[in-house]
Amino acid sequence: MNANAQTTDAPDVVVIGGGIAGLAAAHRLVTAGKRVTLLEAGDRLGGKLMAGEIAGAPVDLGAESLLARRPEAIALAERVGLGDRLQAPATTTASVWSRGALVPMPKGHVMGVPGDGRAVEGLLSAEAVARIGLDRELPPTEIGDDIAIGAYVAERMGHEVVDRLVEPLLGGVYAGDAYRISMRAAVPALFRAARENTTLAEAVKAVQRAGAATPSDAAGAGTGLGSGTTTASGSAPGTGLGGSAFAGIRGGVGTLPGAVADAVRAAGGTILTRTPVTGLRRTGPTGSTSATDSTGPTGWEITTPDRVLTAGAVVLATPAGPAAELLASLAPAASAELGSVEYASMALITLAFRRADLPALPGSGFLVPPVDGHTIKASTFASQKWQWIADGAPDLFVLRTSVGRHGEAEQVGREDADLVDVSLKDLGAATGLAARPVASTVTRWIGGLPQYPVGHLARVDRIRASVADLPGLALAGAVYEGVGIPACVASGERAADEIIATSKTGDPGAGHSR
């Protein structure tokens, strides 16, 4: 322990990590009457959600949309007073920059997997469309407990479907490799349907009939952080968003963390930034530091560089690396599993142009298949996608590109000017844009997105099993069951509910109600 550390009044619960999952957990806990202290190592809250500005125009510099088909993020925004600022995209028409041309995004697919070859005739070659039809003639594929979505789709329908549609769509969510990404984790509805149907096309149609034809529960924010483009439409009952499958927030999705934090503070919670947690250990009865003594109430001791807190319960809502370090002695198996999680880094290049200098640009943006060898992986025409950006800077046109996938750290590490220049080069080739921006900003998200390889959910099960013997400890964050904003909010709220439930049943490791 730091000799200068001071022991503070004991909250019921300490939340470690101030991303949207940790904030959602804190909000749920204070609403239930718990005394909560949230500790964030960095100098700001929100994780990959960050609002900013360029040339005076308000923009998102991180995730920029919410998947409205899942209720958790929309409901949280409404609870913290942002309901009247929720906004559907002005356009959801997207393209794929394939073989040198912008091709309208096909309809009638599930995360790029078509139910019929005719759905992708404008994007894929005639040979690839014919290859899709062979799916009907192939014997069923053994899927087992999990399978890589790229490998499975390529086996059933050919590599071109993966390379020119599935890969760029998944890249917008995970910044990963479709041939490694878990189908069970990334597209769970399609995974379940594929196990129940003879062909992949039948599985796609089953998902569509069930009304789950959009990307997985991770898609909402993943597309935003990865600068991908809204690619599907559908109803979002009860959201007041005109049936849009996606939503933004006027002023930016990046304003959500601040609103949640304000609500936590208003309810009596404490939030400390620049406060890294350096130690976490169980405390035994009557202040004993034994982690194994169960003869009386137990709790937690949380050490930071300048203080020590004691609490009845802890929500650990950090990325995998910090969580692994804090659990190393408490739950070695969980620590090892968390330490093996890989992350992708990316850079978002936000550019502002004089609107009069730009050619007509189609829809909300475009995705880029990696197989074509370009540097950018997507571009979002933010001023066309979000009316609040257009209204905030009517003489400007804001767009952004993204660079970097899993295994491409060298791209993200390029100088800002290089990233701007390569973005302009690719934008020019794709759209004819020749103007220079009046302003640019590069935002790097190092280790921004956890990767979900085959077996990821089984790994999550092992992690949760390993910490099950630590009463009063709950886990939350993007590393577990989804990288999108709604999934992260759900993760934080699930962790809070676990703490609340154990306190109601009198578990000695739970926090104490006010």
Secondary structure as the mmCIF struct_conf table of DSSP 4:
data_model
#
loop_
_struct_conf.conf_type_id
_struct_conf.id
_struct_conf.beg_label_comp_id
_struct_conf.beg_label_asym_id
_struct_conf.beg_label_seq_id
_struct_conf.end_label_comp_id
_struct_conf.end_label_asym_id
_struct_conf.end_label_seq_id
TURN_TY1_P TURN_TY1_P1 ALA A 3 ASN A 4
STRN STRN1 GLN A 6 THR A 7
HELX_LH_PP_P HELX_LH_PP_P1 ASP A 9 PRO A 11
BEND BEND1 ASP A 12 ASP A 12
STRN STRN2 VAL A 13 ILE A 16
BEND BEND2 GLY A 19 GLY A 19
HELX_RH_AL_P HELX_RH_AL_P1 ILE A 20 THR A 31
TURN_TY1_P TURN_TY1_P2 ALA A 32 GLY A 33
STRN STRN3 VAL A 36 LEU A 39
BEND BEND3 ALA A 41 LEU A 45
TURN_TY1_P TURN_TY1_P3 GLY A 47 LYS A 48
STRN STRN4 ALA A 51 ILE A 54
TURN_TY1_P TURN_TY1_P4 ALA A 55 GLY A 56
STRN STRN5 ALA A 57 ASP A 60
BEND BEND4 LEU A 61 GLY A 62
STRN STRN6 LEU A 66 LEU A 67
TURN_TY1_P TURN_TY1_P5 ALA A 68 ARG A 69
BEND BEND5 ARG A 70 ARG A 70
HELX_RH_AL_P HELX_RH_AL_P2 PRO A 71 ARG A 79
TURN_TY1_P TURN_TY1_P6 VAL A 80 GLY A 81
HELX_RH_3T_P HELX_RH_3T_P1 GLY A 83 ARG A 85
STRN STRN7 LEU A 86 GLN A 87
BEND BEND6 ALA A 90 ALA A 90
STRN STRN8 ALA A 94 SER A 98
TURN_TY1_P TURN_TY1_P7 ARG A 99 GLY A 100
STRN STRN9 ALA A 101 PRO A 104
HELX_LH_PP_P HELX_LH_PP_P2 MET A 105 PRO A 106
BEND BEND7 LYS A 107 GLY A 108
STRN STRN10 HIS A 109 VAL A 110
TURN_TY1_P TURN_TY1_P8 MET A 111 GLY A 112
STRN STRN11 VAL A 113 PRO A 114
BEND BEND8 GLY A 115 ASP A 116
HELX_RH_3T_P HELX_RH_3T_P2 GLY A 117 VAL A 120
TURN_TY1_P TURN_TY1_P9 GLU A 121 LEU A 123
BEND BEND9 LEU A 124 LEU A 124
HELX_RH_AL_P HELX_RH_AL_P3 ALA A 126 GLY A 133
HELX_RH_3T_P HELX_RH_3T_P3 LEU A 134 ARG A 136
TURN_TY1_P TURN_TY1_P10 GLU A 137 GLU A 137
BEND BEND10 LEU A 138 LEU A 138
HELX_LH_PP_P HELX_LH_PP_P3 PRO A 139 GLU A 142
TURN_TY1_P TURN_TY1_P11 GLY A 144 ASP A 145
STRN STRN12 ALA A 148 ALA A 148
HELX_RH_AL_P HELX_RH_AL_P4 ILE A 149 MET A 157
HELX_RH_AL_P HELX_RH_AL_P5 HIS A 159 VAL A 161
HELX_RH_PI_P HELX_RH_PI_P1 VAL A 162 VAL A 166
HELX_RH_AL_P HELX_RH_AL_P6 GLU A 167 TYR A 174
BEND BEND11 ALA A 175 GLY A 176
TURN_TY1_P TURN_TY1_P12 ALA A 178 ARG A 180
STRN STRN13 ILE A 181 SER A 182
HELX_RH_AL_P HELX_RH_AL_P7 MET A 183 ALA A 186
BEND BEND12 VAL A 187 VAL A 187
HELX_RH_AL_P HELX_RH_AL_P8 PRO A 188 GLU A 196
BEND BEND13 ASN A 197 THR A 199
HELX_RH_AL_P HELX_RH_AL_P9 LEU A 200 ARG A 209
TURN_TY1_P TURN_TY1_P13 ALA A 210 GLY A 211
BEND BEND14 THR A 214 THR A 214
TURN_TY1_P TURN_TY1_P14 ASP A 217 ALA A 218
HELX_RH_AL_P HELX_RH_AL_P10 ALA A 219 LEU A 225
TURN_TY1_P TURN_TY1_P15 GLY A 226 SER A 227
TURN_TY1_P TURN_TY1_P16 PRO A 237 GLY A 238
BEND BEND15 THR A 239 LEU A 241
TURN_TY1_P TURN_TY1_P17 GLY A 242 GLY A 243
BEND BEND16 ALA A 245 ALA A 245
STRN STRN14 PHE A 246 ILE A 249
TURN_TY1_P TURN_TY1_P18 ARG A 250 GLY A 251
HELX_RH_3T_P HELX_RH_3T_P4 VAL A 253 THR A 255
HELX_RH_AL_P HELX_RH_AL_P11 LEU A 256 ALA A 266
TURN_TY1_P TURN_TY1_P19 ALA A 267 GLY A 268
STRN STRN15 THR A 270 LEU A 272
BEND BEND17 THR A 273 ARG A 274
STRN STRN16 GLY A 279 THR A 283
HELX_RH_3T_P HELX_RH_3T_P5 PRO A 285 GLY A 287
BEND BEND18 ALA A 291 THR A 292
BEND BEND19 THR A 295 GLY A 296
STRN STRN17 GLY A 299 THR A 304
TURN_TY1_P TURN_TY1_P20 PRO A 305 ASP A 306
STRN STRN18 ARG A 307 ALA A 311
BEND BEND20 GLY A 312 GLY A 312
STRN STRN19 ALA A 313 LEU A 316
BEND BEND21 THR A 318 THR A 318
HELX_RH_AL_P HELX_RH_AL_P12 ALA A 320 LEU A 326
TURN_TY1_P TURN_TY1_P21 LEU A 327 LEU A 330
HELX_RH_AL_P HELX_RH_AL_P13 PRO A 332 GLY A 339
TURN_TY1_P TURN_TY1_P22 SER A 340 SER A 340
STRN STRN20 TYR A 343 ARG A 354
HELX_RH_3T_P HELX_RH_3T_P6 ARG A 355 ASP A 357
BEND BEND22 LEU A 358 LEU A 358
HELX_LH_PP_P HELX_LH_PP_P4 PRO A 359 ALA A 360
TURN_TY1_P TURN_TY1_P23 GLY A 363 SER A 364
STRN STRN21 GLY A 365 LEU A 367
HELX_RH_3T_P HELX_RH_3T_P7 PRO A 370 ASP A 372
BEND BEND23 THR A 375 THR A 375
STRN STRN22 ILE A 376 THR A 380
HELX_RH_AL_P HELX_RH_AL_P14 ALA A 382 LYS A 385
HELX_RH_AL_P HELX_RH_AL_P15 GLN A 387 GLY A 392
TURN_TY1_P TURN_TY1_P24 PRO A 394 ASP A 395
STRN STRN23 LEU A 396 VAL A 403
TURN_TY1_P TURN_TY1_P25 HIS A 406 GLY A 407
HELX_RH_AL_P HELX_RH_AL_P16 ALA A 409 VAL A 412
TURN_TY1_P TURN_TY1_P26 GLY A 413 GLY A 413
BEND BEND24 ARG A 414 ARG A 414
HELX_RH_AL_P HELX_RH_AL_P17 ASP A 416 THR A 431
HELX_LH_PP_P HELX_LH_PP_P5 ALA A 435 PRO A 437
BEND BEND25 VAL A 438 VAL A 438
STRN STRN24 ALA A 439 PRO A 450
STRN STRN25 PRO A 453 PRO A 453
TURN_TY1_P TURN_TY1_P27 VAL A 454 GLY A 455
HELX_RH_AL_P HELX_RH_AL_P18 HIS A 456 VAL A 467
TURN_TY1_P TURN_TY1_P28 ALA A 468 ASP A 469
BEND BEND26 LEU A 470 LEU A 470
TURN_TY1_P TURN_TY1_P29 PRO A 471 GLY A 472
STRN STRN26 LEU A 473 LEU A 475
BEND BEND27 GLY A 477 GLY A 477
HELX_RH_AL_P HELX_RH_AL_P19 ALA A 478 GLU A 481
BEND BEND28 VAL A 483 GLY A 484
HELX_RH_AL_P HELX_RH_AL_P20 ILE A 485 LYS A 504
TURN_TY1_P TURN_TY1_P30 THR A 505 GLY A 506
TURN_TY1_P TURN_TY1_P31 PRO A 508 GLY A 509
BEND BEND29 ALA A 510 ALA A 510
#
